[in-house]
Amino acid sequence: MSKSILQRNVSLARALSKIGYTSRKQAERLILEGRVKVNGKIILNPSYRCSISRDKILVDGEKLQKKKLTYVIMNKPVGVLTTRSD
């Protein structure tokens, strides 16, 4: 059985993305600029392995936490359009 994303070690850039803070590309920039700390230490390597649930991750001094997601379920009737553009 595989571990959830919160329990396993992932790259720091991916962790920032999974938390919902920013995209991986933007996360890499933040890390390379020295704006990200893990457990009180500035990390300059986007590939640094960390745990979303166990490590304390800060960006510009702000502690990041996994955002609670809300799921909406809809029984789509015939003829209802479910796209951003037609």
C-alpha positions as CSV (number, residue, x, y, z in Angstrom):
1,M,0.0,0.0,0.0
2,S,1.4,3.4,-0.9
3,K,1.8,6.3,1.5
4,S,-0.2,9.4,1.0
5,I,1.5,12.5,-0.4
6,L,1.4,14.0,3.1
7,Q,3.4,11.2,4.7
8,R,6.2,10.5,2.1
9,N,9.2,12.6,1.3
10,V,8.8,14.8,-1.8
11,S,10.8,17.5,-3.4
12,L,10.4,20.9,-1.7
13,A,9.1,22.4,-5.0
14,R,6.4,19.7,-5.2
15,A,5.6,20.1,-1.5
16,L,4.8,23.8,-2.1
17,S,2.7,22.9,-5.0
18,K,0.8,20.2,-3.2
19,I,0.1,22.5,-0.2
20,G,-1.6,24.8,-2.7
21,Y,0.8,27.7,-2.2
22,T,2.1,28.1,-5.8
23,S,3.0,26.2,-8.9
24,R,6.1,24.1,-9.0
25,K,7.8,26.5,-11.4
26,Q,7.2,29.5,-9.1
27,A,8.2,27.3,-6.1
28,E,11.5,26.7,-7.7
29,R,12.1,30.4,-8.1
30,L,11.1,31.1,-4.4
31,I,13.5,28.4,-3.3
32,L,16.4,29.6,-5.4
33,E,15.8,33.2,-4.1
34,G,16.4,31.9,-0.6
35,R,12.8,32.7,0.6
36,V,11.9,29.2,1.8
37,K,12.9,27.6,5.1
38,V,12.4,24.0,6.2
39,N,12.6,23.4,9.9
40,G,14.3,26.8,10.4
41,K,17.0,26.3,7.7
42,I,17.0,28.2,4.4
43,I,16.9,25.6,1.5
44,L,18.3,26.6,-1.9
45,N,17.7,23.3,-3.6
46,P,14.3,22.7,-5.2
47,S,14.9,19.0,-5.1
48,Y,15.5,18.9,-1.3
49,R,13.4,16.1,0.1
50,C,10.9,17.0,2.8
51,S,7.6,15.7,4.4
52,I,4.5,17.9,4.1
53,S,3.1,16.6,7.3
54,R,6.2,16.4,9.5
55,D,8.4,19.3,8.4
56,K,7.8,23.0,9.2
57,I,7.8,24.8,5.9
58,L,7.9,28.6,5.7
59,V,7.9,31.1,2.8
60,D,8.9,34.6,3.7
61,G,8.4,33.7,7.3
62,E,4.8,32.5,6.8
63,K,4.1,29.0,8.0
64,L,2.4,26.9,5.3
65,Q,-0.3,24.3,5.9
66,K,-2.2,22.0,3.6
67,K,-5.4,23.8,2.5
68,K,-8.6,22.0,3.2
69,L,-10.2,21.1,-0.1
70,T,-13.9,21.3,-0.9
71,Y,-15.4,18.9,-3.4
72,V,-18.6,19.6,-5.2
73,I,-20.5,16.7,-6.8
74,M,-23.2,17.3,-9.4
75,N,-25.5,14.9,-11.2
76,K,-25.3,16.5,-14.6
77,P,-28.6,16.5,-16.4
78,V,-28.7,16.0,-20.1
79,G,-28.1,19.2,-22.0
80,V,-26.1,20.9,-19.2
81,L,-22.7,22.3,-20.4
82,T,-19.8,21.7,-18.1
83,T,-16.8,23.4,-19.7
84,R,-15.1,26.8,-19.3
85,S,-15.8,27.7,-22.9
86,D,-18.2,26.4,-25.6
